[in-house]
């Protein structure tokens, strides 16, 4: 596929509308097609005080958009040891509580370990691992799936550490970020801190309709609320404006980088750029493992080994097109409205990063308007 100048023009217009009508503060959109960067836009400010211009080199926390990158690291580490996503997790991590689970189930949110009964600090890896090992799965393997917003980090990092002896963020830099020249970090070094934009929390609209997810998240003992508080810490947007979480290297929610680097990663993940990602690793990231009702997000979702796809109806039609029209497209949103994906059918990758958060668990109109324009 080639992207027409008119489609790119409409993407640019939608990007501008995010500033003129949707209160964006600072943002970047980056698009690649068949190995070439075809659009790179950056505009606005790195904070609400308008003290520093946002540029294409501005770094920003992307929350859960980190997850596919972390999953790629684990899949690479498995492959280096002659293993893959079909390997039983207990073969690498004997204390893992879901004894029948394979890495395919772990990476696609099927293991029922989203909410932890034993308290653990998000910054203390060993404490989180102990809580996971002590946790009875919330459902039987094969009985469904539920997004693991926070525990996913330790679920991915612990087996990688056991395989490689190093932290996931260090593996990421050595094996993917440096070879691909990606300005993206899972554990940001101090010399990069001045480049990070400050996040601005979303404003509550008392007149806006509340979806079931947000209703459940307000209930003290709901599984959804517990999942988004396990492990504990970093619950407020403002917490992510501190260098401590930037440097911590949290694989579920701690990635910091540019839109260009996210879009370039997905070019590599769809095979449009030479990269260290093997055919088997790319296949695992792109292939649906589970599709259906999500027990945490409380809507239909579909997951691969680490990434998300648009869910399908019983007749095989897409229920939404956050990843464009192709059934093969995969990626992952970040909290507050960021988004990134790759589309192997059309050779496209897309990324949007910003600092004014929205109250949305999925990409909202700011992203969706650009994705629609891209495929128009």
N, C-alpha and C positions, 0 to 999 in steps of 0.2 A: 504493500500500500504506500502511496505517496500522499502527504497531507497538502491540500491545496492552500494557496495564499489566502483565499477567502476564509477558509476554516481557521487558519492562524489569526486572521484579522478578527474573527468573532471571539476567539480565545482572548485576544488582547483587549477587546471591548468588555468582555465579562470580567477580566482582571481589573480593569479600570473601574467598573461598576462596584466592585467590592470596596473600593475606597470612597466612591461618591455616594453610594446608597446603603452600604452594609457596615460602615464604621470600622473598616480595616485600619490598622495602625501601620504595620510594616509587613511585607510579604514578598515571596518569590514564587514564580512558576517556571518550571523547566521541562522541556519536551524533547525527546530524541526519537528518531525514526531510522531504522535500518543502519545503525552504527554511527549516525550523525546527529549532533545537537542541532535542532531546528528552531528552538525558541528559548530565550533566557531573559526573563523580565524580573526586575527588582524595583521596589518602590516603597516610599514611606519612611518610617522612623523606627529605631530600635527600642524606643520606650514611649510611654504616653506623654512625657514632657517634651518630646521632639528635640532631644539634645544631640542626637547623632543619627545621620542618615543610614537607612537600610540599603545595603548593596547586595550584589550577587554573592559576595563573600561572607555575608553575615551568617553566623551560626545561631541555631535556635534549638531548644529541646523539642523532640518530636514524639515523646511518649511511646505509645505502642507501635508506631511505625518502625520501631527498633526490632520488633519480634521476628520478622522474616530474615533479617540480617543475622540475628543471633542463631536462629534455626539453621541457616546456611553453614555457620561455623560448626555446629554440632554434627551436621550431616557430613561435612568435610572431615572432621575428626574421626567419625565412625569409619568412613571410607579408608582413611589412612591406616586403620587397624583391621582392614578386611571385613568390616561390618557394614550394615546399612539400616534403613528404617524398619526392616522386617525383623531385626534382632530384638530379642527380649531385653527390656530395660534392666532386669535383674542380672543379666549376664555381665553388665558393666557396673551396676549399682545394686549389690545384693540386698541392701536394706530397703529397697523401694517397696512401698506398701501394696501396690497393685501388681501382684505376682505374675499375672498372665499378660500384662501389657507389653506391647512392642513400642519401639520409638515412634512408629507411625501414630499410635494412639496418644502417646505423650505429647507429640508435637501438634496434634489436631484437637486438643482439649477434650479428650474422651475419658480421662482417668479419674474424674471426680475428686480432684484435690485443689479446687479453686479456693475453698474456705478452710482455714486452719483453726482447730480448736485450741491448740497450744500457742500462746502468745509468742511472737517473734518480731524482732526489729528488722525492718527492711534493709538496714545497713550491715547487719551481722549475718553473713552467709551461713556460717556453721549453725547458728541458732535457727535460721529458717529451714535448713536441711533437717535438723533434728525434729522440728515441728511437722515437716512433711512425712518423715519416717514414722512418726507416732500417729499419723492421721488415718482413720478409717475412711476409705473412699465413700463419697456421698451417693454413688450409684454403682451398679454392677457394670463391668466392662461389656459393651455392646448394648446397653440400655439407653444410650443417648449421649449427648455432649453438652458442655457448658463452658463458656469462655473463662479462661484462667487469667484475669487481667494482671495480677501481681505475682502469684506463685510461679507462673511460667518462667520467671527469671532464674530462680534456683533450680527448677526442674530441668532447664537447659544447661545451666552452668555446671551443676554438680557432676553429671556424667562427662562433660568435656574436661573438667579438671582431673577426673579420675583417668581419663584416656591420655591427656597431654601433660599434666602436671603444671599447667599455667592457667591464668584467669582468661575468661572468654574475651574480654576486651583486648588483651595482649595477643591472643590468637587472631582476632579480627584484624588488628593492624598488620600483623606479619603476613597473614595468608590471603587477605582480601583487600583491605583498605590501601595498603602501600602498593601492592602490585597493580591495582586499578586506579591509583592516584585519586582516592576518594577523600574529600575533606569532611569526613564523618568519623565520630569518635564514640566508643562505648567505654568511657573513662577518660575525661578530657584533661590533658596536662595543663598545668598552671599558666604556662605562657600563652595559652589560647583563651583564657578566661575573658580578657577585654573585648573579644569579638562576639560575645554571646548577647543576644537580644533579651530584653526583659518581657516576661509574659504579663498580659493584662487579663484578669478574670472576667468572665462573662457577666453581664447584668441580668438579674432575674426580671422576667416579665410576668407580673401577677395575673395578667389576662391571657397568657398563652396556655393552650391546652397541654396537659401533662400526660405523657405516654405511660404505659404500664411499667416500663423499666424504671423511670424516675419515681413513680409511686412506690415501687418495691424498695428502691434504694433508700427511701426515707424511713422505712420500717426497721426498727432496731435489730430484730432477730431474723430478718429475711436472709435467705441464702445469697441473694444478689448483693445486699449491703455488706455481708460478711466477706464475700469474695473480693470486693473492692477495698476491704480493710485488712486483708491478709496477704503478706505480713503488714504490720502496722507502721505508720509513719508516712510523710509526704502526701498527706491528704488534701492540703490546700494548694491552689495554683501558685500562690506566692512562695511556697516552700521551694519550688523549682527555680526560683531566681537567686538561689544561694549556691556558691561553688561546691559545697559538700556533695549534693546529689550529682552535680556535673562530673565530679571526679570519681564518684563511687563505682561507675561501670555497671549499672543495673540493666541486665539484658532484656527485661520485660518492658521497661519504661524510661531508661536513662540515656538513650542515644541522643547525640547532639551533632548537628551538621547542617549542610546546605541542601537546597532543593536540587541543585545540579548533581550532587553526589548521590542522592537517593535515586534520581532518574537514571543516572549512569549505572548504578548497581543493578537496576531492573533491566537495562539493556544487556548487561552481562548475564543476568538470570534467564533471559529469554534466548540467549545464544547469539545475539546480534553483535556482540563484541568479544574478542578473545579474552579469556579470563581463566583463573584457577578453578572455576566451577565446572565439574565434570558433567557429562550427559546425564549420569544417574542422579547426581545431586540436583541438577536443574529439573529433572523429571519429578523428583520427590517434592520439590517446592511448588510445582505447578499442578500436581495431580490431586483431585478432590479425594479426601479420605472420609468425610462425613458431611451430610447435608440434612438439615431439618430444624426442629424446634430447639432453640438454645435455652438451657435451663438457668442461665445467668443473665443474658441479655434480653431474654423473654420475647424474642422474635426469631424468625428463621434466619439461620446463618449457614455458611458452608466453609469448611477449612481444609487446607492441604497440610503438608508437613511444615507448619510455621506461618503460612500465609492464609489470607482470606479470599473467597470468591463470592460472586453474587449467587444467592440460593436460587433453586429452580422449583417450578411448580410440578405437580404430578404429571403434567404432559410434557415436561422438559423445557418450558419457557422460563426465561429469567423473570424473577419477581421484582427486581430493581436493576438498574444499570449504573451502579457506582463505579464499575470497572469498564464501562463502555459496553458495546453490543456483543463482543466476542465471548463465547462460553469458555474460552481458554485463558482469559485474562485473570491475573491474580495479583495480590498486593496486600496492603494493610493500612487502615486509617490510624491517625494519632488523635489522642484526646483533644477536644476543642475545635476540630475542623480540618487539621492537616490530613494529607492523603498522598499515597504513592502506589504505583502499580506498573506492571508490565503486561503487554498484550502480544504474545508470540505470533498469533495469526496475522496481525497487521504490522509487526515489527516496531510497535510503539511503546515508549515508556513515558510516564508522566509523574511529576511530583509538585506538590504545593506545600510550602511552609509559611507560617505566619505567627504573630505574637498576640493577636487579640482573640481570646478563646471564645468559642460558642458553647451553648448548652446543648450538646449533641454527642451521642455515643457513636454515630456514624457520620460520614462526611455530609455536611449540610449544603445549602444552596451556593455558598461561595465556591466550593469545589465542583459541585455537580453541574453548575452552569458552564464551567470551562470544559468539563469532560463532554457534555452534550455538544458544545460548539466544536470541539476537536473532531468529533465523528459526524458532523453535519454534512 
